[in-house]
Amino acid sequence: EIENITKKCLERANQMDFDSMAILALGTGYLEYPADTVALTMFNCIENFSENASNLCLQTIKIVVHPSDKDIWKAFRSEARKRASSLDSKTRASEIYKEGNIAIKICLGKLAKWRATVLVSSGTPDLQLCNGSLSDSLLEEAGSELQDECDEKYPGGIQHGDVAVTAGYNLQCEKVYHGALPSWDKTHNTKGFTDEFASSVSPFHPVREHKVPKQRPISIHPRGSKEYFDDLYKSDIYPPCYWTRYNVSKSIKQWNAETKEPAEPMFMRVDPETFNEVKKVVELTWQKEFIGHGKDAKGLQNLNYTKINVTKVKRIENIQVFEKYANYRHAFFNTVSKQGQVTPFDDIKGLRKGPLKTSACISKKSDLVKDIYPEINEHYLFHGTKVDVVESIARQGLDDRLAENAMFGKGVYCAESSTKADQYADDKQRRLEGEKKMFLVRACLGEVYIESSSTAHQRPPCRQCKQDKCTNHSNLYDSVVGEGSWNFREFVLYERMQVYPEYLITYRRA
């Protein structure tokens, strides 16, 4: 489990562009893992990670040993010096060791007092931080909110070998990773433990596939025809063809059968072409004339900015959340096969503000269209959100139940304009400078109802009588678009399965 936790923490920190980590000498305290074995395992993990990780961001790792554990500190320093034997005397004297491009320092002290982008601790699977002296000191320094977040995000705790992620609160870090370790089995064969590690395949090393991955089934029938949707509905469901962690070598069901609950979302770097495509969509849908206009834009007019600059784009691969979205879409293929195509968004009667802005910006050769079905009005839209809820959305998906006092009722609200999404990136009572976040989400709009008044729907209206509480008919619209005298159109989906947050965009106002 030392190996699992170390690998997961390194991988996740690098995905989040973290440059520094302070990590405990895992398991060497009251859990009684042998210090020399843990040192070897952790250094091997760091070495493999440094050699095989692409786009390495992590530059500094401090391995922290409690001041009273001098023997443990000596074991780690001994392992580090073995690896540094080829270095010059000046480098060895600094007590800073290099594994590839990562600088490692063995430190005596309390983890809670160190400054780093992420702190890594270990404890019990129930995540009750007061039950261990090291976790307790983190809790004391961070404040009670640290325990509150553990209880809210992981009510059932986590399994041995898994890692929980929380904010840092009053600690000198952005995030805290909490690994769950069992007590050391003193009958465990230490040699077998290290041999097992040595023979394992690093998750950061590309594994060659001898079989050609299955691609999404392509129907021989004309796209959009009844037979085409029949073929799609009868086929297995695979991840998007450009996903990399969960690729098309297995179906979504196969991937999920192998994935533990709850799955942590994977924040994957996108290629330059996708970055530029997403950046282009943000820029072309930006409407600077509406900055600070409307009640949800309160306070923005005081920031004196005219545009936003995209700095990072990450693709979120959460196979468990995506399965729910993909199943909804798959069922829609069957509906369209039986009932006929939905009205294309741009052809909806009464539409006054023209084509859907995001879709109009996307290149036909981009990855953004490779797994999109406009025949069911599947489109990309923006969703603005505060930084502190990004992890929750990436883990659980967007929740239609959380929209309070919303104009068109409780639902997931999306926008075709990045200017509209930017309104929700911080508190309108306390607008702040610095990095902001928004999602580019997949949305399965289906048959769209155009709403020109501020009516709070409990669900999409009936297609016949246009009432959402209709009991005489069963054929409802699938989503609502608010289009009236307002500055922006609003896209509302009343089922969380209709939306998948696929890209996380980091930007700054300028």
HELIX and SHEET records of a PDB file:
HELIX    1   1 ILE A    2  GLN A   15  1                                  14    
HELIX    2   2 ALA A   35  ASN A   52  1                                  18    
HELIX    3   3 LYS A   70  ARG A   83  1                                  14    
HELIX    4   4 SER A   89  ALA A   93  1                                   5    
HELIX    5   5 LEU A  111  LYS A  113  5                                   3    
HELIX    6   6 LEU A  129  ASN A  131  5                                   3    
HELIX    7   7 SER A  133  ALA A  142  1                                  10    
HELIX    8   8 GLU A  145  LYS A  153  1                                   9    
HELIX    9   9 THR A  190  SER A  199  1                                  10    
HELIX   10  10 LYS A  226  LYS A  234  1                                   9    
HELIX   11  11 ILE A  252  ALA A  257  1                                   6    
HELIX   12  12 PRO A  272  LEU A  284  1                                  13    
HELIX   13  13 LYS A  288  PHE A  290  5                                   3    
HELIX   14  14 LYS A  295  ALA A  297  5                                   3    
HELIX   15  15 LEU A  300  LEU A  303  5                                   4    
HELIX   16  16 ILE A  319  GLN A  339  1                                  21    
HELIX   17  17 PHE A  345  ASP A  347  5                                   3    
HELIX   18  18 LYS A  357  CYS A  361  1                                   5    
HELIX   19  19 ASP A  367  VAL A  369  5                                   3    
HELIX   20  20 PRO A  374  ILE A  376  5                                   3    
HELIX   21  21 VAL A  387  VAL A  389  5                                   3    
HELIX   22  22 VAL A  390  GLN A  396  1                                   7    
HELIX   23  23 ASP A  400  LEU A  402  5                                   3    
HELIX   24  24 SER A  418  ASP A  422  1                                   5    
HELIX   25  25 ARG A  496  GLN A  498  5                                   3    
SHEET    1   A 7 ILE A  96  GLU A  99  0                                        
SHEET    2   A 7 ILE A 102  LEU A 108 -1                                        
SHEET    3   A 7 THR A  60  VAL A  65  1                                        
SHEET    4   A 7 SER A  20  LEU A  24  1                                        
SHEET    5   A 7 VAL A 118  GLY A 123  1                                        
SHEET    6   A 7 LYS A 175  ALA A 180  1                                        
SHEET    7   A 7 VAL A 163  ALA A 167 -1                                        
SHEET    1   B 5 MET A 266  ARG A 269  0                                        
SHEET    2   B 5 ILE A 308  GLU A 317 -1                                        
SHEET    3   B 5 VAL A 499  ARG A 509 -1                                        
SHEET    4   B 5 LYS A 436  CYS A 444 -1                                        
SHEET    5   B 5 GLU A 378  THR A 385 -1                                        
SHEET    1   C 4 VAL A 412  CYS A 414  0                                        
SHEET    2   C 4 GLU A 490  LEU A 493 -1                                        
SHEET    3   C 4 SER A 479  GLY A 482 -1                                        
SHEET    4   C 4 VAL A 448  GLU A 451  1                                        
END                                                                             
